[in-house]
Structures are given as structure tokens and as C-alpha cells.
Amino acid sequence: MPQEQLIWKTSTYTDSGTCVEWARPASGVLVRDTKDRQRGRVQLSGDSWRTFVVWVQQAP
């Protein structure tokens, strides 16, 4: 999928500019660094993304 068709999102809790953003292609989730958007992206399965989000929400 061409990158221009993806809608990239960041957390509403992010205020430092040093975070990741994600997009939802047809399957799974793509994650990239907000400081270097042209570098590679990491593709995760939907299950892996949900597990990560739950883990982050439980962090102190």
C-alpha cells in the first residue's frame, strides 16, 4: 500500500515529539518513529498491537 494512502496517528497523550505513530493497512498495524518517518516501518499483527497497547496502558 502506498504510504500516502495510510492515515498515520499518534497518541493524544504524546507531547514530547519522541514517540511512535501507527497506521492500519488492510491487515495488521504499521509502526514508525515520529523523529524519522522516512526510515523503516515495523509491521505487527493485530493481536500483537493489541497486546502492546494493553501493556502500555498498564505501565506506571
C-alpha positions as CSV (number, residue, x, y, z in Angstrom):
1,M,0.0,0.0,0.0
2,P,1.5,3.4,-0.9
3,Q,2.3,5.5,2.1
4,E,0.1,8.4,1.0
5,Q,-3.0,6.3,1.4
6,L,-2.2,5.4,5.0
7,I,-3.6,7.6,7.8
8,W,-0.8,7.8,10.5
9,K,-1.9,8.6,14.1
10,T,-0.1,9.4,17.3
11,S,-1.3,9.1,20.9
12,T,-3.3,12.0,22.2
13,Y,-1.0,11.7,25.3
14,T,2.1,12.5,23.4
15,D,3.6,15.9,24.0
16,S,7.3,15.4,23.5
17,G,7.5,14.6,19.8
18,T,9.5,11.5,20.6
19,C,7.0,8.7,20.1
20,V,5.8,6.3,17.5
21,E,2.8,6.6,15.2
22,W,0.8,3.9,13.7
23,A,-1.3,3.2,10.6
24,R,-3.8,0.5,9.8
25,P,-3.3,-1.1,6.4
26,A,-5.6,-3.8,5.1
27,S,-4.2,-6.2,7.7
28,G,-2.1,-5.7,10.8
29,V,-0.6,-2.4,12.0
30,L,2.4,-0.4,10.8
31,V,4.5,1.5,13.4
32,R,7.2,4.1,12.7
33,D,9.3,6.6,14.6
34,T,8.0,10.2,14.5
35,K,11.5,11.6,14.6
36,D,12.5,9.8,11.3
37,R,9.4,9.0,9.3
38,Q,11.4,8.0,6.2
39,R,13.1,5.1,7.9
40,G,11.7,1.7,8.0
41,R,8.3,0.7,9.5
42,V,7.6,-2.2,11.6
43,Q,4.6,-4.4,10.8
44,L,2.7,-6.1,13.6
45,S,-0.2,-8.4,13.6
46,G,-3.5,-7.0,15.1
47,D,-3.1,-9.3,18.1
48,S,0.5,-8.1,18.8
49,W,-0.6,-4.5,18.5
50,R,-3.5,-5.1,21.0
51,T,-1.1,-6.8,23.4
52,F,1.3,-3.9,23.2
53,V,-1.4,-1.3,23.7
54,V,-2.7,-3.1,26.8
55,W,0.8,-3.3,28.2
56,V,1.4,0.4,27.7
57,Q,-1.9,1.3,29.4
58,Q,-0.9,-0.7,32.4
59,A,2.6,0.8,32.8
60,P,3.1,3.1,35.8
